[in-house]
Amino acid sequence: MQKSLSAADVPPHFLNAAFLVGHTPLKALESDPRVSYALYIPPGHYNTDTVPKKLSLLVWIHGTLRKLTAFYAEDMVSFANSTPCAILAPLFPSGLDGPDDLNSYKILRSKSLSSDLALLSILEEIAARWPGIRTDKVFMMGFSGGGQFTQRFLYIHPERLLAVSIGAPGRTSMLNPEQPWPAGVANVETLFSRPIRKEIIQQVPIQLAVGSADDQVHGSEDFWNWLEQLKRGKGEDRQNGELQAMRQGRLQTLRDLQRAWERDCISSHLTVVDGVSHEGDKMRPHMLHFLGPFIQAEPRKQTTDACEN
């Protein structure tokens, strides 16, 4: 396969013309072209001289609708420019596991997609193409379906995360050793060939973000009952890696998750935004506000680590 152009090969004053800074075009992932990704790299802050520090990377995970408008929003661009950091937006299309598939990326491992491994492959491509961006450890945020992915990625790959913001997921995974994935973690080692490492999860700063009015069941209880009957009629096995029906609002879901985590000595900051329902645009500023100080502090840590080594 032809070797991709690296930002290290391009004179700094040509990086913008080569679409290697600013908003980059959506690019197919080499290891799985069904998945694509784009970045925003602040032109004034990408440094081809990567010693002693690199630009931090914030991974933004889309929701069920796969709307990338938030990634291109002015507040995201302003955040990247002022913090500074690069922002990565992977795109996991619907329909990968069948024409009605909406959720395959949220559970990390499905019939045809390993979305966690796809993201790790994206990070490998970024490391090769943009050596001035740090990819061994990243920040992550996601709202709704993106919050589900973020929470589960934290369970499986906590060593790759510097801080996370989990926004209003409709369904979560508990650290329950009696329930199979994705409701619990009983079969995690079989699925992912790695255990849950609570001692590493405990070290990751975590925000749980939700609106005070995000307390309704999406689609109503009748919708979920109808959907379960439809699946049973098709002979589908809900226990085989399938997300369970949504039975309560997202506010209560995150309160339950925070209490459950406390029993495992996992600390999290619950941010409840007054008067907001399931509105990603209104929640995003509060999620960025949480992550900002951690991202700003990271270059100082890189410099300190470099001097100590």
N, C-alpha and C positions, 0 to 999 in steps of 0.2 A: 504494500500500500504506500502511496506517495506520502512523504513526510510533510506535515503541515507547517505553514509559515509560523515562526515564533516572533514574538515582539522583540526578543533579543536580537533578531536579525535585521530589524528595521530601524533606521535613524529616527530618533525621537520626534523630529519635526514632520515625519511622514506617518506616524502612528494613527492620526485621525483619518488621513486619506486612505489608509489601508483598513479602516473599520476595526481597528484594534483598541481604540479607546472610545469613550462615550457609549452610546447604545450600540451594541454589536448585533449583527443579524442572527436570527434563530438558526442554530446549527444542529444537524443530525448527529446523534451520538454514534461514534464509529462501531462500538460493540453491540448496539441495538438501535438502528436508525429509526425505529418507531418513536423513540424518545428524542426530544430536542431540547435545546437550552439557549438562553441569551444572557448577556451580562450588561451591566452598566458599570463602566470603569471611569471614575472622575479624571478627565484629561489633565488637570493641573496637579494631580497627586500620584499618577502612576510613574514609578521610578524604575528605570532600567538597571540602576545600580542597587541591587537587592541587599547589600551589606550595609549596616547590620540588621535592617528591618524590612519587612515586606508589608504590602497593603493588606489589611484584614479583609475577610470575605464574609458577607452576610448572605445566607441562603434563604430565599423567600419561596415558600411552597404554596402553590395555588389551591383553590377550593374545587368543589365538585364541578362547577360551571367552566372551569379552566379559563377564566377571564384573566387576561394578562394586563388589563387596564391599570390595576394597582401598581404593577411593576414599572409602568411608564408614567405614573402620576408625579406631579411636580414635587410633592412632599418627599417622595422616595429619592428623587434626583437631588433635591436640596439636602436631604440627610446624608446621602453618599458624598456629596461635595464638601459638606461642612464637618463631617465627623473626623476624618474621611474614611471611606471604605468602598470596596467594590461590592456589587449586589449581583447575585446569580439567581436566575429564574428558570428552573427545569420545567419542561412541559411533558406531562404524562397523559397522552390522549385517552379518551374514553373508547370503549369498544374493543379493547385488546383481548379480553377473555370471552368475547361474544358480542353480538350486536347491542345488547342491553347493559353491558358492563359500564358501571360508573365508578366502582370502588376499588379496583384492583391495586392501584398505587397506594391507597391508604393503609393497606394491611402488610405492605412490604414484600410479601411472597404470595403469589397467586398462581393460577394454572400456567400462565405464559409470561409473567412479569416478576422480576425481582427488583423492585423499585429502589431498594436500599443499595443494591450492588450497582444499579444503573447510576445512581447519584455518585457513588464512589468512583465509578469510571469517568464521570463528568469531571470530577475533581482532578483525576489523573490527567485528563486532556488539558484542563486549565493550567495545571502545573507545568506542562510541557510548552504550552502556547504563550502563557503569561508568567514567566518565572518571577516576576515582581509581585505576584499575589500569593499570599499564604494559603495553602490548601490542606496541610496536615491536620489542622484544627480550625473549625469554622464556627460562626454564629448562625443560628437558625430561627426563623419565625414562620408561622403558618396560621391561617384563620379558617375555621370551619373544617372542611376536608383536609386542608393544609395543616390544621392543628392536630388532626388525627395522625397524619404522617409524622409530624414533628415529635409527638409524644412517643410513638412507637420506635422511631429512629433513636431517640434518647435511650430507650431500653436496650437496644441491640448494639449501638455504636457510641456509647457515652464518651469513650476516649477521644472521639473526633470533634466533640462539642465544647465550646468555651462558655456559652450561655444560650438559653433558648426562651422563646416566648410562644406559648401554646394558647392560641385564640379560639375560644368557643367551639370545641369539637362536639359533635352530636353524640359520639360514642367513644369511649375510652377503653384502654386495656388496663386491667388491674393486675397487681403482682400476686395473683392467686394461683398457687401451684396445683389446684384441683381442676381448673378450667383450661381447656385448650385455647391456643391462639386463634383469633385475636382478643377474645374476651379475657383470657388469663394467659399464664405463661407455662402451663404444664408441659407442652411439647416444644418449647423454644429451642432447646439444644438439638433436637432432631431436625427441626426446620432450618435453623440458622448455623448449625455446627459451632455454636458458642453459647456460653451460659449468660444468664442475667448477672451483671456485676454491680450489685447495689452500692458497694463501696466507692465506685467511680461515679455512679449517678448522683450520689450524695454530695459530690464535689462540684457539680454543675449548677450555676445560678439558674433558677427556673421561675418564670412568670406564668401564671394562669390568668388569662384576660377574658372578660366577658361583660356584657351589658346587663344592667339591673333588670331590664325588661326582656331579656333573652330567656324567658321562662316558659315558652310554649313548645309543644311537641311539633316538630316539622311535619306538615301534611296532615296532622291530627292522628289520634289513636286509630280511627277507622281506616285510614290509609295504610298503616302498618299491618293491621289485621288482614286487610285485603291482599297486601303484598305477600304476606306469609302464606295465605291460602293459595295464591297464584303459584308460588314456588313449590308448595307441596303437590299441587296439581301437575306440575312439570316433573315431579320426582326428584327435585333438588334437595341435597342434604345440607341443611343450614349449619350443622356442626362442622362441616368439612371446610374450615377456614373462612366461613361466611360471617360477615358482620351481623350482629343481632339487631332486632328491631329497636328503634328509638322509642323509649317509654317515658321520658321526662325531659324537661327543659334543660338547656345547656348550663344555666346558672347552677342548678342543683347538681348536675353531672360533675362540674368542676369542684363544687364544695365537697362532694363525696370523694372525689379523687384526692383532694388535698388532705382530708382526714385519713384516708387509707394510707397515703404516703407517710404521714406523720408516724404511723405505727412502724414503718420501716426506716425511720430517722431520715427521711428525704424531705428537706425543707423546700417550700415554694412560696412565692408571693402572689396572693390572689388580688387582682385588680378588678374591681367591679365599677363600671362607669355608669353613673346615674342617668336614667332616662333613655338609655340606648338599648335597642333590641338587637337582632342578628344583622348588624350593619358593619361590614368590614372597613369601609372608608372612615367611619367614626371611631372604630377601635384601633386602627393602625397607628395614629399618633401616640397613643398610650403604650403601644407595644414598642415602638421605636424609642420612646422616652426611657423605657426600662433598659433596652439594650445599649443605648448610646454611651453611657459611662463605661460600660465594660469594653466596648469597642475602642473608645478613646484611650483607655488605660493599656490596651494590648501592646502598642508600639513601645511603650516604656518598658514593659516586661521583656519584649524581644531584645531590646538594647541591653537590659540588665543581664539577661541570660547569655548574650553574646560576650559581654565583658567578663562574666564569671567563667565562661568556657575558654 
